[in-house]
Amino acid sequence: MEYTVRGRREQAATVGPVDSHHLDIIRLAWSRELGLPDDALAARPDADDRAVRVDDDTDTIRFLRLGETSALVGPRWAIERADGHTAEELTESATLLALTQDRSGRCAGPVALAYGTDYQDPVTGPPPLVSHERDHVRQVEAACPPDDVAEARVADRERWFTILDDAQQPVGCAGYTEFQGFLADVGVLTAPEFRRRGLGATVAGIATDDALDAGLIAQCRSPRGNPASRALAARAGYRELGTYAEVTISRSTL
């Protein structure tokens, strides 16, 4: 079994706005995720001058708003229907579902996209014992509501970090998966009886620091209607930069 004791760093960076270099990397990762040219999400003079990619074979309409830029990927009919809507409107699930009301659309999202580019503040008090075992993640998941487990998807990630209590029982976990070679997609989950103690932000910070050590920018996706999830990301030093949503339609309507 693999464990580490996470101590304090000698110095922590002050949380500030995402700089232009990091923003360019985030834009590049999402451009590649959406099958767009690498410079598709570069700053545009008109926020509603969105990048588009027509894919008449897909059953998923994907919309991204990142800072002042946006992108839409989907069948031609969906892109044409979206022409009359602003980027702000397209971040609403109601708008996206209206585009597909005759195609049996199901919306996932919208989710707020937040990014961590700074190492976390030094840990105060005794450093936590951290497990990197997937079984400990599964134990945290077993103690949590199914919706929370499905949102965090920690066990499905590539790297795991679980805080153990004094009895070496798992109380909260985080994990991340590499995203397009530049970002680390982070999920966080805390057992209900241990919530509101700062454990979620602590384990999120541990995963974030590990991602930064690997040369990645940490990315957290929080349902926009879940203030607790968004607040946790903020406490862990993440800054919200955008919104992502997708609608899946019945293939019989393509």
Beta strands, then each sheet from edge to edge (+ up, - down):
strand 1: 3-5
strand 2: 51-54
strand 3: 60-66
strand 4: 69-74
strand 5: 106-116
strand 6: 129-131
strand 7: 159-164
strand 8: 170-179
strand 9: 183-190
strand 10: 217-223
strand 11: 239-248
sheet 1: 1+ 6- 7+ 8- 9+ 10+ 5- 11+ 3- 4+ 2+
end
